[in-house]
Structure formats: C-alpha cells, structure tokens
Amino acid sequence: MLWTIFGVLLILWLLGFIGFHVLGAYIHLLLLIALVVLVIQLITGKRAL
C-alpha cells in the first residue's frame, strides 16, 4: 500500500511540475511526506501485510 501511495504521489507531482504551478507546492509537500515515510519504512525493515 505504501508503494501505491508513493506511485500516485509521484505521478501527481510530475503532473503538477508540468502544468499546475498553483498546486505545485502542495504536491511537493505530499511527495516529501511520502519520501520520509518510505525511508522510515525501509530503515525499520517492517513489512506491511
């Protein structure tokens, strides 16, 4: 589920980077949060079922 959220946020970030400059800051913030969660997930090594 984490990878799905990460993928969706990455796609939204790319769309915002290309055309929606107004929403770009929010999308960058969501991407940053997703990256932090991903790094924490990888460091702790716990796998979601």
mmCIF entry with sequence, helices, sheets and N, C-alpha, C, O atoms, coordinates in Angstrom:
data_MODEL
# 
_entry.id   MODEL 
# 
_entity.id                         1 
_entity.type                       polymer 
_entity.pdbx_number_of_molecules   1 
# 
_entity_poly.entity_id                      1 
_entity_poly.type                           'polypeptide(L)' 
_entity_poly.nstd_linkage                   no 
_entity_poly.nstd_monomer                   no 
_entity_poly.pdbx_seq_one_letter_code       MLWTIFGVLLILWLLGFIGFHVLGAYIHLLLLIALVVLVIQLITGKRAL 
_entity_poly.pdbx_seq_one_letter_code_can   MLWTIFGVLLILWLLGFIGFHVLGAYIHLLLLIALVVLVIQLITGKRAL 
_entity_poly.pdbx_strand_id                 A 
# 
loop_
_entity_poly_seq.entity_id 
_entity_poly_seq.num 
_entity_poly_seq.mon_id 
_entity_poly_seq.hetero 
1 1  MET n 
1 2  LEU n 
1 3  TRP n 
1 4  THR n 
1 5  ILE n 
1 6  PHE n 
1 7  GLY n 
1 8  VAL n 
1 9  LEU n 
1 10 LEU n 
1 11 ILE n 
1 12 LEU n 
1 13 TRP n 
1 14 LEU n 
1 15 LEU n 
1 16 GLY n 
1 17 PHE n 
1 18 ILE n 
1 19 GLY n 
1 20 PHE n 
1 21 HIS n 
1 22 VAL n 
1 23 LEU n 
1 24 GLY n 
1 25 ALA n 
1 26 TYR n 
1 27 ILE n 
1 28 HIS n 
1 29 LEU n 
1 30 LEU n 
1 31 LEU n 
1 32 LEU n 
1 33 ILE n 
1 34 ALA n 
1 35 LEU n 
1 36 VAL n 
1 37 VAL n 
1 38 LEU n 
1 39 VAL n 
1 40 ILE n 
1 41 GLN n 
1 42 LEU n 
1 43 ILE n 
1 44 THR n 
1 45 GLY n 
1 46 LYS n 
1 47 ARG n 
1 48 ALA n 
1 49 LEU n 
# 
_struct_asym.id          A 
_struct_asym.entity_id   1 
# 
loop_
_struct_conf.conf_type_id 
_struct_conf.id 
_struct_conf.pdbx_PDB_helix_id 
_struct_conf.beg_label_comp_id 
_struct_conf.beg_label_asym_id 
_struct_conf.beg_label_seq_id 
_struct_conf.pdbx_beg_PDB_ins_code 
_struct_conf.end_label_comp_id 
_struct_conf.end_label_asym_id 
_struct_conf.end_label_seq_id 
_struct_conf.pdbx_end_PDB_ins_code 
_struct_conf.beg_auth_comp_id 
_struct_conf.beg_auth_asym_id 
_struct_conf.beg_auth_seq_id 
_struct_conf.end_auth_comp_id 
_struct_conf.end_auth_asym_id 
_struct_conf.end_auth_seq_id 
_struct_conf.pdbx_PDB_helix_class 
_struct_conf.details 
_struct_conf.pdbx_PDB_helix_length 
HELX_P HELX_P1 AA1 LEU A 2  ? ILE A 18 ? LEU A 2  ILE A 18 1 ? 17 
HELX_P HELX_P2 AA2 GLY A 24 ? THR A 44 ? GLY A 24 THR A 44 1 ? 21 
# 
_struct_conf_type.id          HELX_P 
_struct_conf_type.criteria    ? 
_struct_conf_type.reference   ? 
# 
loop_
_atom_site.group_PDB 
_atom_site.id 
_atom_site.type_symbol 
_atom_site.label_atom_id 
_atom_site.label_alt_id 
_atom_site.label_comp_id 
_atom_site.label_asym_id 
_atom_site.label_entity_id 
_atom_site.label_seq_id 
_atom_site.pdbx_PDB_ins_code 
_atom_site.Cartn_x 
_atom_site.Cartn_y 
_atom_site.Cartn_z 
_atom_site.occupancy 
_atom_site.B_iso_or_equiv 
_atom_site.pdbx_formal_charge 
_atom_site.auth_seq_id 
_atom_site.auth_comp_id 
_atom_site.auth_asym_id 
_atom_site.auth_atom_id 
_atom_site.pdbx_PDB_model_num 
ATOM 1   N N  . MET A 1 1  ? 0.828  -1.193 0.000   1.00 0.00 ? 1  MET A N  1 
ATOM 2   C CA . MET A 1 1  ? 0.000  0.000  0.000   1.00 0.00 ? 1  MET A CA 1 
ATOM 3   C C  . MET A 1 1  ? 0.871  1.255  0.000   1.00 0.00 ? 1  MET A C  1 
ATOM 4   O O  . MET A 1 1  ? 0.527  2.256  -0.628  1.00 0.00 ? 1  MET A O  1 
ATOM 5   N N  . LEU A 1 2  ? 1.986  1.195  0.699   1.00 0.00 ? 2  LEU A N  1 
ATOM 6   C CA . LEU A 1 2  ? 2.901  2.335  0.733   1.00 0.00 ? 2  LEU A CA 1 
ATOM 7   C C  . LEU A 1 2  ? 3.442  2.636  -0.664  1.00 0.00 ? 2  LEU A C  1 
ATOM 8   O O  . LEU A 1 2  ? 3.571  3.797  -1.050  1.00 0.00 ? 2  LEU A O  1 
ATOM 9   N N  . TRP A 1 3  ? 3.754  1.586  -1.415  1.00 0.00 ? 3  TRP A N  1 
ATOM 10  C CA . TRP A 1 3  ? 4.273  1.784  -2.769  1.00 0.00 ? 3  TRP A CA 1 
ATOM 11  C C  . TRP A 1 3  ? 3.204  2.374  -3.680  1.00 0.00 ? 3  TRP A C  1 
ATOM 12  O O  . TRP A 1 3  ? 3.521  3.166  -4.567  1.00 0.00 ? 3  TRP A O  1 
ATOM 13  N N  . THR A 1 4  ? 1.953  2.001  -3.476  1.00 0.00 ? 4  THR A N  1 
ATOM 14  C CA . THR A 1 4  ? 0.862  2.562  -4.273  1.00 0.00 ? 4  THR A CA 1 
ATOM 15  C C  . THR A 1 4  ? 0.712  4.051  -4.004  1.00 0.00 ? 4  THR A C  1 
ATOM 16  O O  . THR A 1 4  ? 0.582  4.847  -4.934  1.00 0.00 ? 4  THR A O  1 
ATOM 17  N N  . ILE A 1 5  ? 0.731  4.424  -2.730  1.00 0.00 ? 5  ILE A N  1 
ATOM 18  C CA . ILE A 1 5  ? 0.638  5.834  -2.367  1.00 0.00 ? 5  ILE A CA 1 
ATOM 19  C C  . ILE A 1 5  ? 1.828  6.601  -2.938  1.00 0.00 ? 5  ILE A C  1 
ATOM 20  O O  . ILE A 1 5  ? 1.672  7.702  -3.466  1.00 0.00 ? 5  ILE A O  1 
ATOM 21  N N  . PHE A 1 6  ? 3.008  6.016  -2.830  1.00 0.00 ? 6  PHE A N  1 
ATOM 22  C CA . PHE A 1 6  ? 4.205  6.658  -3.360  1.00 0.00 ? 6  PHE A CA 1 
ATOM 23  C C  . PHE A 1 6  ? 4.087  6.868  -4.874  1.00 0.00 ? 6  PHE A C  1 
ATOM 24  O O  . PHE A 1 6  ? 4.441  7.931  -5.386  1.00 0.00 ? 6  PHE A O  1 
ATOM 25  N N  . GLY A 1 7  ? 3.590  5.850  -5.585  1.00 0.00 ? 7  GLY A N  1 
ATOM 26  C CA . GLY A 1 7  ? 3.433  5.965  -7.032  1.00 0.00 ? 7  GLY A CA 1 
ATOM 27  C C  . GLY A 1 7  ? 2.425  7.030  -7.424  1.00 0.00 ? 7  GLY A C  1 
ATOM 28  O O  . GLY A 1 7  ? 2.665  7.807  -8.348  1.00 0.00 ? 7  GLY A O  1 
ATOM 29  N N  . VAL A 1 8  ? 1.293  7.070  -6.723  1.00 0.00 ? 8  VAL A N  1 
ATOM 30  C CA . VAL A 1 8  ? 0.271  8.071  -7.018  1.00 0.00 ? 8  VAL A CA 1 
ATOM 31  C C  . VAL A 1 8  ? 0.805  9.480  -6.757  1.00 0.00 ? 8  VAL A C  1 
ATOM 32  O O  . VAL A 1 8  ? 0.598  10.388 -7.562  1.00 0.00 ? 8  VAL A O  1 
ATOM 33  N N  . LEU A 1 9  ? 1.483  9.652  -5.641  1.00 0.00 ? 9  LEU A N  1 
ATOM 34  C CA . LEU A 1 9  ? 2.035  10.971 -5.335  1.00 0.00 ? 9  LEU A CA 1 
ATOM 35  C C  . LEU A 1 9  ? 3.116  11.377 -6.327  1.00 0.00 ? 9  LEU A C  1 
ATOM 36  O O  . LEU A 1 9  ? 3.242  12.555 -6.661  1.00 0.00 ? 9  LEU A O  1 
ATOM 37  N N  . LEU A 1 10 ? 3.890  10.419 -6.795  1.00 0.00 ? 10 LEU A N  1 
ATOM 38  C CA . LEU A 1 10 ? 4.919  10.718 -7.790  1.00 0.00 ? 10 LEU A CA 1 
ATOM 39  C C  . LEU A 1 10 ? 4.287  11.176 -9.098  1.00 0.00 ? 10 LEU A C  1 
ATOM 40  O O  . LEU A 1 10 ? 4.762  12.130 -9.715  1.00 0.00 ? 10 LEU A O  1 
ATOM 41  N N  . ILE A 1 11 ? 3.219  10.504 -9.526  1.00 0.00 ? 11 ILE A N  1 
ATOM 42  C CA . ILE A 1 11 ? 2.522  10.899 -10.752 1.00 0.00 ? 11 ILE A CA 1 
ATOM 43  C C  . ILE A 1 11 ? 1.899  12.282 -10.589 1.00 0.00 ? 11 ILE A C  1 
ATOM 44  O O  . ILE A 1 11 ? 1.994  13.117 -11.489 1.00 0.00 ? 11 ILE A O  1 
ATOM 45  N N  . LEU A 1 12 ? 1.257  12.529 -9.437  1.00 0.00 ? 12 LEU A N  1 
ATOM 46  C CA . LEU A 1 12 ? 0.670  13.848 -9.195  1.00 0.00 ? 12 LEU A CA 1 
ATOM 47  C C  . LEU A 1 12 ? 1.739  14.929 -9.160  1.00 0.00 ? 12 LEU A C  1 
ATOM 48  O O  . LEU A 1 12 ? 1.516  16.045 -9.627  1.00 0.00 ? 12 LEU A O  1 
ATOM 49  N N  . TRP A 1 13 ? 2.896  14.598 -8.607  1.00 0.00 ? 13 TRP A N  1 
ATOM 50  C CA . TRP A 1 13 ? 3.989  15.562 -8.553  1.00 0.00 ? 13 TRP A CA 1 
ATOM 51  C C  . TRP A 1 13 ? 4.463  15.909 -9.956  1.00 0.00 ? 13 TRP A C  1 
ATOM 52  O O  . TRP A 1 13 ? 4.702  17.074 -10.273 1.00 0.00 ? 13 TRP A O  1 
ATOM 53  N N  . LEU A 1 14 ? 4.595  14.883 -10.794 1.00 0.00 ? 14 LEU A N  1 
ATOM 54  C CA . LEU A 1 14 ? 5.024  15.135 -12.171 1.00 0.00 ? 14 LEU A CA 1 
ATOM 55  C C  . LEU A 1 14 ? 4.000  15.971 -12.929 1.00 0.00 ? 14 LEU A C  1 
ATOM 56  O O  . LEU A 1 14 ? 4.371  16.869 -13.685 1.00 0.00 ? 14 LEU A O  1 
ATOM 57  N N  . LEU A 1 15 ? 2.714  15.683 -12.734 1.00 0.00 ? 15 LEU A N  1 
ATOM 58  C CA . LEU A 1 15 ? 1.676  16.483 -13.378 1.00 0.00 ? 15 LEU A CA 1 
ATOM 59  C C  . LEU A 1 15 ? 1.710  17.930 -12.892 1.00 0.00 ? 15 LEU A C  1 
ATOM 60  O O  . LEU A 1 15 ? 1.566  18.862 -13.683 1.00 0.00 ? 15 LEU A O  1 
ATOM 61  N N  . GLY A 1 16 ? 1.897  18.104 -11.612 1.00 0.00 ? 16 GLY A N  1 
ATOM 62  C CA . GLY A 1 16 ? 1.988  19.450 -11.059 1.00 0.00 ? 16 GLY A CA 1 
ATOM 63  C C  . GLY A 1 16 ? 3.229  20.185 -11.527 1.00 0.00 ? 16 GLY A C  1 
ATOM 64  O O  . GLY A 1 16 ? 3.204  21.399 -11.731 1.00 0.00 ? 16 GLY A O  1 
ATOM 65  N N  . PHE A 1 17 ? 4.306  19.450 -11.695 1.00 0.00 ? 17 PHE A N  1 
ATOM 66  C CA . PHE A 1 17 ? 5.558  20.059 -12.152 1.00 0.00 ? 17 PHE A CA 1 
ATOM 67  C C  . PHE A 1 17 ? 5.428  20.533 -13.590 1.00 0.00 ? 17 PHE A C  1 
ATOM 68  O O  . PHE A 1 17 ? 6.035  21.531 -13.976 1.00 0.00 ? 17 PHE A O  1 
ATOM 69  N N  . ILE A 1 18 ? 4.631  19.815 -14.386 1.00 0.00 ? 18 ILE A N  1 
ATOM 70  C CA . ILE A 1 18 ? 4.480  20.153 -15.804 1.00 0.00 ? 18 ILE A CA 1 
ATOM 71  C C  . ILE A 1 18 ? 3.479  21.290 -16.007 1.00 0.00 ? 18 ILE A C  1 
ATOM 72  O O  . ILE A 1 18 ? 3.767  22.247 -16.726 1.00 0.00 ? 18 ILE A O  1 
ATOM 73  N N  . GLY A 1 19 ? 2.293  21.190 -15.373 1.00 0.00 ? 19 GLY A N  1 
ATOM 74  C CA . GLY A 1 19 ? 1.253  22.137 -15.754 1.00 0.00 ? 19 GLY A CA 1 
ATOM 75  C C  . GLY A 1 19 ? 0.584  22.924 -14.651 1.00 0.00 ? 19 GLY A C  1 
ATOM 76  O O  . GLY A 1 19 ? 0.143  24.048 -14.892 1.00 0.00 ? 19 GLY A O  1 
ATOM 77  N N  . PHE A 1 20 ? 0.493  22.387 -13.462 1.00 0.00 ? 20 PHE A N  1 
ATOM 78  C CA . PHE A 1 20 ? -0.289 23.040 -12.422 1.00 0.00 ? 20 PHE A CA 1 
ATOM 79  C C  . PHE A 1 20 ? 0.630  23.705 -11.399 1.00 0.00 ? 20 PHE A C  1 
ATOM 80  O O  . PHE A 1 20 ? 0.893  23.146 -10.334 1.00 0.00 ? 20 PHE A O  1 
ATOM 81  N N  . HIS A 1 21 ? 1.109  24.886 -11.726 1.00 0.00 ? 21 HIS A N  1 
ATOM 82  C CA . HIS A 1 21 ? 2.071  25.551 -10.850 1.00 0.00 ? 21 HIS A CA 1 
ATOM 83  C C  . HIS A 1 21 ? 1.424  26.027 -9.547  1.00 0.00 ? 21 HIS A C  1 
ATOM 84  O O  . HIS A 1 21 ? 2.118  26.203 -8.546  1.00 0.00 ? 21 HIS A O  1 
ATOM 85  N N  . VAL A 1 22 ? 0.129  26.235 -9.547  1.00 0.00 ? 22 VAL A N  1 
ATOM 86  C CA . VAL A 1 22 ? -0.556 26.681 -8.341  1.00 0.00 ? 22 VAL A CA 1 
ATOM 87  C C  . VAL A 1 22 ? -0.548 25.579 -7.285  1.00 0.00 ? 22 VAL A C  1 
ATOM 88  O O  . VAL A 1 22 ? -0.341 25.853 -6.103  1.00 0.00 ? 22 VAL A O  1 
ATOM 89  N N  . LEU A 1 23 ? -0.773 24.338 -7.706  1.00 0.00 ? 23 LEU A N  1 
ATOM 90  C CA . LEU A 1 23 ? -0.808 23.213 -6.785  1.00 0.00 ? 23 LEU A CA 1 
ATOM 91  C C  . LEU A 1 23 ? 0.572  22.598 -6.565  1.00 0.00 ? 23 LEU A C  1 
ATOM 92  O O  . LEU A 1 23 ? 0.713  21.652 -5.790  1.00 0.00 ? 23 LEU A O  1 
ATOM 93  N N  . GLY A 1 24 ? 1.568  23.119 -7.228  1.00 0.00 ? 24 GLY A N  1 
ATOM 94  C CA . GLY A 1 24 ? 2.907  22.536 -7.162  1.00 0.00 ? 24 GLY A CA 1 
ATOM 95  C C  . GLY A 1 24 ? 3.468  22.451 -5.753  1.00 0.00 ? 24 GLY A C  1 
ATOM 96  O O  . GLY A 1 24 ? 4.094  21.452 -5.398  1.00 0.00 ? 24 GLY A O  1 
ATOM 97  N N  . ALA A 1 25 ? 3.256  23.476 -4.949  1.00 0.00 ? 25 ALA A N  1 
ATOM 98  C CA . ALA A 1 25 ? 3.798  23.477 -3.585  1.00 0.00 ? 25 ALA A CA 1 
ATOM 99  C C  . ALA A 1 25 ? 3.150  22.383 -2.738  1.00 0.00 ? 25 ALA A C  1 
ATOM 100 O O  . ALA A 1 25 ? 3.830  21.721 -1.955  1.00 0.00 ? 25 ALA A O  1 
ATOM 101 N N  . TYR A 1 26 ? 1.851  22.192 -2.890  1.00 0.00 ? 26 TYR A N  1 
ATOM 102 C CA . TYR A 1 26 ? 1.168  21.153 -2.125  1.00 0.00 ? 26 TYR A CA 1 
ATOM 103 C C  . TYR A 1 26 ? 1.626  19.763 -2.554  1.00 0.00 ? 26 TYR A C  1 
ATOM 104 O O  . TYR A 1 26 ? 1.815  18.878 -1.719  1.00 0.00 ? 26 TYR A O  1 
ATOM 105 N N  . ILE A 1 27 ? 1.800  19.577 -3.849  1.00 0.00 ? 27 ILE A N  1 
ATOM 106 C CA . ILE A 1 27 ? 2.228  18.282 -4.357  1.00 0.00 ? 27 ILE A CA 1 
ATOM 107 C C  . ILE A 1 27 ? 3.658  17.995 -3.908  1.00 0.00 ? 27 ILE A C  1 
ATOM 108 O O  . ILE A 1 27 ? 3.982  16.857 -3.567  1.00 0.00 ? 27 ILE A O  1 
ATOM 109 N N  . HIS A 1 28 ? 4.510  19.010 -3.904  1.00 0.00 ? 28 HIS A N  1 
ATOM 110 C CA . HIS A 1 28 ? 5.876  18.817 -3.420  1.00 0.00 ? 28 HIS A CA 1 
ATOM 111 C C  . HIS A 1 28 ? 5.873  18.460 -1.939  1.00 0.00 ? 28 HIS A C  1 
ATOM 112 O O  . HIS A 1 28 ? 6.665  17.626 -1.499  1.00 0.00 ? 28 HIS A O  1 
ATOM 113 N N  . LEU A 1 29 ? 5.000  19.076 -1.178  1.00 0.00 ? 29 LEU A N  1 
ATOM 114 C CA . LEU A 1 29 ? 4.901  18.758 0.242   1.00 0.00 ? 29 LEU A CA 1 
ATOM 115 C C  . LEU A 1 29 ? 4.442  17.316 0.444   1.00 0.00 ? 29 LEU A C  1 
ATOM 116 O O  . LEU A 1 29 ? 4.997  16.603 1.281   1.00 0.00 ? 29 LEU A O  1 
ATOM 117 N N  . LEU A 1 30 ? 3.441  16.881 -0.309  1.00 0.00 ? 30 LEU A N  1 
ATOM 118 C CA . LEU A 1 30 ? 2.973  15.498 -0.210  1.00 0.00 ? 30 LEU A CA 1 
ATOM 119 C C  . LEU A 1 30 ? 4.055  14.512 -0.638  1.00 0.00 ? 30 LEU A C  1 
ATOM 120 O O  . LEU A 1 30 ? 4.197  13.448 -0.035  1.00 0.00 ? 30 LEU A O  1 
ATOM 121 N N  . LEU A 1 31 ? 4.813  14.854 -1.666  1.00 0.00 ? 31 LEU A N  1 
ATOM 122 C CA . LEU A 1 31 ? 5.905  13.987 -2.106  1.00 0.00 ? 31 LEU A CA 1 
ATOM 123 C C  . LEU A 1 31 ? 6.977  13.888 -1.036  1.00 0.00 ? 31 LEU A C  1 
ATOM 124 O O  . LEU A 1 31 ? 7.522  12.809 -0.799  1.00 0.00 ? 31 LEU A O  1 
ATOM 125 N N  . LEU A 1 32 ? 7.281  14.994 -0.395  1.00 0.00 ? 32 LEU A N  1 
ATOM 126 C CA . LEU A 1 32 ? 8.271  14.984 0.669   1.00 0.00 ? 32 LEU A CA 1 
ATOM 127 C C  . LEU A 1 32 ? 7.817  14.106 1.832   1.00 0.00 ? 32 LEU A C  1 
ATOM 128 O O  . LEU A 1 32 ? 8.613  13.350 2.388   1.00 0.00 ? 32 LEU A O  1 
ATOM 129 N N  . ILE A 1 33 ? 6.547  14.204 2.200   1.00 0.00 ? 33 ILE A N  1 
ATOM 130 C CA . ILE A 1 33 ? 5.999  13.358 3.270   1.00 0.00 ? 33 ILE A CA 1 
ATOM 131 C C  . ILE A 1 33 ? 6.083  11.889 2.869   1.00 0.00 ? 33 ILE A C  1 
ATOM 132 O O  . ILE A 1 33 ? 6.460  11.043 3.679   1.00 0.00 ? 33 ILE A O  1 
ATOM 133 N N  . ALA A 1 34 ? 5.730  11.583 1.609   1.00 0.00 ? 34 ALA A N  1 
ATOM 134 C CA . ALA A 1 34 ? 5.783  10.199 1.133   1.00 0.00 ? 34 ALA A CA 1 
ATOM 135 C C  . ALA A 1 34 ? 7.218  9.667  1.164   1.00 0.00 ? 34 ALA A C  1 
ATOM 136 O O  . ALA A 1 34 ? 7.437  8.509  1.521   1.00 0.00 ? 34 ALA A O  1 
ATOM 137 N N  . LEU A 1 35 ? 8.186  10.491 0.798   1.00 0.00 ? 35 LEU A N  1 
ATOM 138 C CA . LEU A 1 35 ? 9.581  10.056 0.822   1.00 0.00 ? 35 LEU A CA 1 
ATOM 139 C C  . LEU A 1 35 ? 10.059 9.794  2.249   1.00 0.00 ? 35 LEU A C  1 
ATOM 140 O O  . LEU A 1 35 ? 10.787 8.832  2.493   1.00 0.00 ? 35 LEU A O  1 
ATOM 141 N N  . VAL A 1 36 ? 9.655  10.640 3.186   1.00 0.00 ? 36 VAL A N  1 
ATOM 142 C CA . VAL A 1 36 ? 10.031 10.442 4.585   1.00 0.00 ? 36 VAL A CA 1 
ATOM 143 C C  . VAL A 1 36 ? 9.452  9.135  5.110   1.00 0.00 ? 36 VAL A C  1 
ATOM 144 O O  . VAL A 1 36 ? 10.145 8.368  5.779   1.00 0.00 ? 36 VAL A O  1 
ATOM 145 N N  . VAL A 1 37 ? 8.178  8.881  4.806   1.00 0.00 ? 37 VAL A N  1 
ATOM 146 C CA . VAL A 1 37 ? 7.538  7.634  5.242   1.00 0.00 ? 37 VAL A CA 1 
ATOM 147 C C  . VAL A 1 37 ? 8.226  6.440  4.594   1.00 0.00 ? 37 VAL A C  1 
ATOM 148 O O  . VAL A 1 37 ? 8.431  5.419  5.250   1.00 0.00 ? 37 VAL A O  1 
ATOM 149 N N  . LEU A 1 38 ? 8.583  6.550  3.320   1.00 0.00 ? 38 LEU A N  1 
ATOM 150 C CA . LEU A 1 38 ? 9.260  5.462  2.622   1.00 0.00 ? 38 LEU A CA 1 
ATOM 151 C C  . LEU A 1 38 ? 10.614 5.167  3.246   1.00 0.00 ? 38 LEU A C  1 
ATOM 152 O O  . LEU A 1 38 ? 10.959 4.002  3.444   1.00 0.00 ? 38 LEU A O  1 
ATOM 153 N N  . VAL A 1 39 ? 11.382 6.194  3.556   1.00 0.00 ? 39 VAL A N  1 
ATOM 154 C CA . VAL A 1 39 ? 12.693 5.998  4.172   1.00 0.00 ? 39 VAL A CA 1 
ATOM 155 C C  . VAL A 1 39 ? 12.552 5.367  5.548   1.00 0.00 ? 39 VAL A C  1 
ATOM 156 O O  . VAL A 1 39 ? 13.308 4.458  5.890   1.00 0.00 ? 39 VAL A O  1 
ATOM 157 N N  . ILE A 1 40 ? 11.599 5.834  6.340   1.00 0.00 ? 40 ILE A N  1 
ATOM 158 C CA . ILE A 1 40 ? 11.375 5.246  7.664   1.00 0.00 ? 40 ILE A CA 1 
ATOM 159 C C  . ILE A 1 40 ? 10.991 3.779  7.529   1.00 0.00 ? 40 ILE A C  1 
ATOM 160 O O  . ILE A 1 40 ? 11.459 2.936  8.295   1.00 0.00 ? 40 ILE A O  1 
ATOM 161 N N  . GLN A 1 41 ? 10.131 3.473  6.544   1.00 0.00 ? 41 GLN A N  1 
ATOM 162 C CA . GLN A 1 41 ? 9.706  2.095  6.298   1.00 0.00 ? 41 GLN A CA 1 
ATOM 163 C C  . GLN A 1 41 ? 10.901 1.210  5.926   1.00 0.00 ? 41 GLN A C  1 
ATOM 164 O O  . GLN A 1 41 ? 11.013 0.079  6.400   1.00 0.00 ? 41 GLN A O  1 
ATOM 165 N N  . LEU A 1 42 ? 11.779 1.726  5.088   1.00 0.00 ? 42 LEU A N  1 
ATOM 166 C CA . LEU A 1 42 ? 12.940 0.944  4.662   1.00 0.00 ? 42 LEU A CA 1 
ATOM 167 C C  . LEU A 1 42 ? 13.951 0.766  5.799   1.00 0.00 ? 42 LEU A C  1 
ATOM 168 O O  . LEU A 1 42 ? 14.573 -0.290 5.910   1.00 0.00 ? 42 LEU A O  1 
ATOM 169 N N  . ILE A 1 43 ? 14.118 1.778  6.637   1.00 0.00 ? 43 ILE A N  1 
ATOM 170 C CA . ILE A 1 43 ? 15.069 1.698  7.734   1.00 0.00 ? 43 ILE A CA 1 
ATOM 171 C C  . ILE A 1 43 ? 14.599 0.723  8.800   1.00 0.00 ? 43 ILE A C  1 
ATOM 172 O O  . ILE A 1 43 ? 15.389 -0.069 9.314   1.00 0.00 ? 43 ILE A O  1 
ATOM 173 N N  . THR A 1 44 ? 13.314 0.777  9.135   1.00 0.00 ? 44 THR A N  1 
ATOM 174 C CA . THR A 1 44 ? 12.822 -0.111 10.174  1.00 0.00 ? 44 THR A CA 1 
ATOM 175 C C  . THR A 1 44 ? 12.719 -1.549 9.694   1.00 0.00 ? 44 THR A C  1 
ATOM 176 O O  . THR A 1 44 ? 12.799 -2.478 10.498  1.00 0.00 ? 44 THR A O  1 
ATOM 177 N N  . GLY A 1 45 ? 12.543 -1.741 8.400   1.00 0.00 ? 45 GLY A N  1 
ATOM 178 C CA . GLY A 1 45 ? 12.507 -3.078 7.836   1.00 0.00 ? 45 GLY A CA 1 
ATOM 179 C C  . GLY A 1 45 ? 11.223 -3.832 8.080   1.00 0.00 ? 45 GLY A C  1 
ATOM 180 O O  . GLY A 1 45 ? 11.149 -5.026 7.789   1.00 0.00 ? 45 GLY A O  1 
ATOM 181 N N  . LYS A 1 46 ? 10.218 -3.176 8.602   1.00 0.00 ? 46 LYS A N  1 
ATOM 182 C CA . LYS A 1 46 ? 8.939  -3.838 8.835   1.00 0.00 ? 46 LYS A CA 1 
ATOM 183 C C  . LYS A 1 46 ? 8.163  -3.885 7.531   1.00 0.00 ? 46 LYS A C  1 
ATOM 184 O O  . LYS A 1 46 ? 8.120  -2.905 6.787   1.00 0.00 ? 46 LYS A O  1 
ATOM 185 N N  . ARG A 1 47 ? 7.544  -5.041 7.255   1.00 0.00 ? 47 ARG A N  1 
ATOM 186 C CA . ARG A 1 47 ? 6.762  -5.191 6.031   1.00 0.00 ? 47 ARG A CA 1 
ATOM 187 C C  . ARG A 1 47 ? 5.285  -5.218 6.357   1.00 0.00 ? 47 ARG A C  1 
ATOM 188 O O  . ARG A 1 47 ? 4.843  -5.908 7.275   1.00 0.00 ? 47 ARG A O  1 
ATOM 189 N N  . ALA A 1 48 ? 4.537  -4.461 5.592   1.00 0.00 ? 48 ALA A N  1 
ATOM 190 C CA . ALA A 1 48 ? 3.076  -4.475 5.762   1.00 0.00 ? 48 ALA A CA 1 
ATOM 191 C C  . ALA A 1 48 ? 2.506  -5.701 5.074   1.00 0.00 ? 48 ALA A C  1 
ATOM 192 O O  . ALA A 1 48 ? 2.986  -6.108 4.015   1.00 0.00 ? 48 ALA A O  1 
ATOM 193 N N  . LEU A 1 49 ? 1.489  -6.285 5.673   1.00 0.00 ? 49 LEU A N  1 
ATOM 194 C CA . LEU A 1 49 ? 0.884  -7.483 5.066   1.00 0.00 ? 49 LEU A CA 1 
ATOM 195 C C  . LEU A 1 49 ? -0.209 -7.123 4.101   1.00 0.00 ? 49 LEU A C  1 
ATOM 196 O O  . LEU A 1 49 ? -0.821 -8.009 3.503   1.00 0.00 ? 49 LEU A O  1 
# 
